[in-house]
């Protein structure tokens, strides 16, 4: 019985050590309407002391075909080719407590797909290497849309009793973020190695009105077109009446 109790205790310890830390994500469910302008997200977690932590928010990946511009005849800017990237995430947000290069070696960061160099290794598969040369332009494009951000030193630490720390950060889920589910992962780094401490998700979906309009466009395009024309006519008539009344009062 003593041996059985010891084995049960050992199993319990292993399971507890393998448990993921819960993340407090607020809000974790967002509806997109006509006036959606992005949303601030807050993430907090209680982690064992001594870890340098990093938060990664990533959207679904897809193939991205971009047109390459160039001069033709020395003065005409035209499409001169196509650059293809594979597995480009729809959203890529990094917040870390320290510089990425101070967290772990490059091969460890690449293993966890952390940093733009790790993204480049996964997305650039063109044999001619042209996609690799233009990868910096892709990053600038995504950063300009607010879809890609890396903030080093963007996580706050606060000591807690029992040898733990509270880590917290916040970020903007940008207006151009596509609807869908986003994976939120918290990593801990110590002595040059990393581990996944906890994970969660953020769901971004259209509200009912947007869903109705999208459904109309996709499945009842003729009816949607007729309604659009009728609304435009009514709006034009109302505008004429309003300005007509205003002119009458002026005289």
C-alpha positions as CSV (number, residue, x, y, z in Angstrom):
1,X,0.0,0.0,0.0
2,X,2.9,2.4,0.8
3,X,4.4,1.6,-2.7
4,X,1.0,2.2,-4.4
5,X,0.6,5.5,-2.6
6,X,4.1,6.5,-3.7
7,X,3.3,5.7,-7.3
8,X,0.0,7.6,-7.3
9,X,1.8,10.6,-5.8
10,X,4.4,10.5,-8.6
11,X,1.8,10.3,-11.3
12,X,-0.1,13.2,-9.8
13,X,3.1,15.3,-9.7
14,X,3.9,14.6,-13.4
15,X,0.4,15.5,-14.5
16,X,0.4,18.7,-12.4
17,X,3.8,19.7,-14.0
18,X,2.4,19.1,-17.4
19,X,-0.8,21.2,-16.9
20,X,-1.1,24.4,-18.9
21,X,-1.4,27.7,-17.2
22,X,-4.7,29.3,-17.8
23,X,-4.7,32.7,-19.6
24,X,-7.1,35.5,-18.7
25,X,-7.9,37.0,-22.1
26,X,-10.3,40.0,-22.0
27,X,-12.2,40.1,-24.2
28,X,-11.9,36.7,-25.9
29,X,-15.0,37.0,-28.1
30,X,-15.5,40.0,-30.3
31,X,-18.3,40.9,-32.8
32,X,-17.5,43.0,-35.8
33,X,-20.1,45.6,-36.9
34,X,-20.3,48.5,-39.3
35,X,-18.3,50.7,-37.0
36,X,-15.7,48.3,-35.8
37,X,-12.4,50.1,-35.3
38,X,-10.3,47.4,-33.6
39,X,-10.3,46.2,-30.0
40,X,-7.8,46.4,-27.2
41,X,-7.0,43.0,-25.7
42,X,-5.6,42.3,-22.3
43,X,-3.8,39.1,-21.4
44,X,-2.7,38.1,-17.9
45,X,-1.3,34.9,-16.3
46,X,0.3,33.7,-13.1
47,X,3.6,31.9,-14.0
48,X,6.5,30.3,-12.0
49,X,9.1,32.9,-11.1
50,X,12.3,33.0,-13.1
51,X,10.9,32.7,-16.6
52,X,11.4,35.2,-19.4
53,X,8.0,35.1,-21.1
54,X,6.7,35.8,-24.6
55,X,3.1,36.0,-25.9
56,X,2.3,35.1,-29.5
57,X,-1.0,35.7,-31.2
58,X,-1.4,34.0,-34.6
59,X,-4.1,33.8,-37.1
60,X,-4.8,31.1,-39.7
61,X,-2.2,30.8,-42.5
62,X,-2.8,31.0,-46.2
63,X,-1.0,31.3,-49.5
64,X,-0.4,34.8,-50.5
65,X,0.2,35.9,-54.2
66,X,1.6,39.4,-54.6
67,X,2.1,41.3,-57.8
68,X,5.6,42.7,-58.3
69,X,5.8,46.2,-59.7
70,X,8.6,47.4,-62.0
71,X,9.5,50.0,-64.6
72,X,8.8,49.2,-68.2
73,X,10.6,51.2,-70.9
74,X,12.2,53.2,-68.1
75,X,9.1,55.2,-67.0
76,X,6.0,53.0,-66.9
77,X,5.2,51.3,-63.6
78,X,3.5,47.9,-64.4
79,X,3.1,44.4,-63.0
80,X,6.3,42.6,-64.0
81,X,5.8,39.4,-62.1
82,X,4.4,37.5,-59.2
83,X,5.8,36.7,-55.8
84,X,4.3,33.8,-53.8
85,X,4.5,33.2,-50.1
86,X,3.2,30.1,-48.4
87,X,1.7,29.8,-44.9
88,X,1.4,33.5,-44.2
89,X,-0.5,34.1,-40.9
90,X,-3.5,36.4,-41.1
91,X,-2.3,38.0,-37.8
92,X,1.1,37.8,-36.1
93,X,1.5,39.7,-32.8
94,X,4.5,39.2,-30.5
95,X,5.0,40.6,-27.0
96,X,8.1,39.7,-25.0
97,X,9.6,40.6,-21.7
98,X,13.1,41.0,-23.3
99,X,14.7,41.1,-26.7
100,X,14.1,38.0,-28.7
101,X,17.8,37.4,-29.2
102,X,18.2,37.4,-25.4
103,X,15.5,34.8,-24.8
104,X,17.0,31.9,-26.7
105,X,19.2,30.9,-29.6
106,X,17.8,31.4,-33.2
107,X,17.2,27.7,-33.7
108,X,15.0,27.5,-30.5
109,X,13.0,30.6,-31.6
110,X,12.5,29.1,-35.1
111,X,11.3,25.8,-33.5
112,X,8.4,27.8,-31.9
113,X,7.9,30.0,-35.0
114,X,8.9,33.2,-33.1
115,X,10.2,36.2,-34.9
116,X,10.2,37.4,-38.5
117,X,13.2,35.2,-39.4
118,X,11.2,32.1,-38.3
119,X,8.3,33.3,-40.5
120,X,10.7,33.8,-43.4
121,X,12.0,30.2,-43.1
122,X,8.4,28.9,-43.3
123,X,6.9,31.2,-45.9
124,X,9.7,31.6,-48.5
125,X,9.8,28.6,-50.7
126,X,10.4,30.1,-54.2
127,X,13.4,28.4,-55.8
128,X,14.6,31.6,-57.4
129,X,15.0,33.4,-54.0
130,X,13.0,36.4,-55.2
131,X,10.5,36.0,-52.4
132,X,13.3,36.0,-49.9
133,X,14.7,39.3,-51.2
134,X,11.2,40.9,-51.0
135,X,10.3,39.5,-47.7
136,X,11.1,42.7,-45.9
137,X,8.5,44.5,-48.1
138,X,5.9,41.9,-47.1
139,X,6.6,42.6,-43.4
140,X,6.3,46.4,-44.0
141,X,3.0,45.9,-45.8
142,X,1.6,43.8,-42.9
143,X,3.0,46.1,-40.2
144,X,1.4,49.1,-42.1
145,X,-2.0,47.3,-41.8
146,X,-1.4,46.6,-38.1
147,X,-1.5,42.8,-38.7
148,X,2.1,42.2,-37.8
149,X,3.7,43.7,-34.7
150,X,6.6,42.7,-32.5
151,X,7.2,44.7,-29.2
152,X,10.2,43.6,-27.2
153,X,9.8,44.6,-23.5
154,X,6.0,44.7,-23.9
155,X,5.2,42.4,-21.0
156,X,4.9,43.5,-17.4
157,X,6.0,41.4,-14.4
158,X,4.7,41.6,-10.8
159,X,5.9,39.4,-8.0
160,X,3.3,37.2,-6.2
161,X,3.4,35.0,-3.1
162,X,4.5,31.3,-3.4
163,X,7.3,31.9,-5.9
164,X,5.1,33.0,-8.8
165,X,4.8,36.1,-10.9
166,X,1.9,37.8,-12.7
167,X,2.7,38.7,-16.2
168,X,0.4,41.0,-18.2
169,X,0.4,42.7,-21.6
170,X,-2.1,44.2,-24.0
171,X,-2.3,44.8,-27.7
172,X,-4.7,46.1,-30.4
173,X,-6.6,43.6,-32.5
174,X,-6.6,45.8,-35.6
175,X,-9.6,46.7,-37.7
176,X,-8.2,44.8,-40.7
177,X,-7.9,41.5,-38.8
178,X,-10.0,38.9,-40.7
179,X,-12.8,37.2,-38.8
180,X,-11.9,33.8,-37.4
181,X,-10.2,32.3,-34.4
182,X,-6.8,33.4,-33.2
183,X,-4.4,31.2,-31.2
184,X,-2.9,32.9,-28.1
185,X,0.2,31.1,-26.7
186,X,2.4,32.0,-23.7
187,X,6.0,30.7,-23.8
188,X,8.5,30.6,-21.0
189,X,12.3,30.8,-21.6
190,X,15.1,29.8,-19.2
191,X,18.7,28.8,-19.7
192,X,18.4,29.0,-23.5
193,X,15.4,26.7,-23.9
194,X,11.7,27.4,-24.2
195,X,8.5,25.8,-23.2
196,X,4.8,26.4,-23.8
197,X,3.3,27.6,-20.5
198,X,-0.3,28.1,-21.6
199,X,-2.6,28.8,-24.5
200,X,-6.0,30.3,-25.2
201,X,-8.0,31.8,-28.1
202,X,-9.7,34.9,-29.4
203,X,-12.8,34.6,-31.6
204,X,-13.6,37.4,-34.0
205,X,-16.9,37.1,-35.8
206,X,-19.4,39.3,-37.7
207,X,-22.5,40.5,-35.9
208,X,-25.9,39.4,-37.1
209,X,-26.5,42.3,-39.4
210,X,-23.2,41.9,-41.2
211,X,-23.8,38.1,-41.4
212,X,-27.2,38.8,-43.0
213,X,-25.8,41.2,-45.6
214,X,-23.0,38.8,-46.4
215,X,-25.5,36.0,-46.8
216,X,-27.6,38.2,-49.1
217,X,-24.6,39.0,-51.3
218,X,-23.5,35.3,-51.5
219,X,-26.8,33.6,-52.0
220,X,-29.3,36.2,-53.1
221,X,-27.2,38.6,-55.2
222,X,-30.2,39.7,-57.4
223,X,-32.4,40.6,-54.5
224,X,-29.4,42.4,-52.8
225,X,-28.8,44.4,-55.9
226,X,-32.5,45.5,-56.1
227,X,-32.6,46.5,-52.5
228,X,-29.4,48.5,-52.9
229,X,-30.9,50.4,-55.8
230,X,-34.1,51.1,-53.9
231,X,-32.2,52.3,-50.9
232,X,-30.1,54.6,-53.1
233,X,-33.3,56.0,-54.7
234,X,-35.0,56.6,-51.4
235,X,-31.9,58.3,-49.9
236,X,-31.6,60.5,-53.0
237,X,-35.3,61.6,-52.7
238,X,-35.0,62.3,-49.0
239,X,-31.9,64.4,-49.6
240,X,-33.7,66.4,-52.2
241,X,-36.7,67.0,-49.9
242,X,-34.4,68.0,-47.0
243,X,-32.4,70.5,-49.1
244,X,-35.6,71.7,-50.7
245,X,-37.2,72.5,-47.3
246,X,-34.0,74.3,-46.3
247,X,-34.1,76.5,-49.4
248,X,-37.7,77.4,-48.7
249,X,-37.0,78.5,-45.2
250,X,-34.1,80.7,-46.4
251,X,-36.4,82.7,-48.7
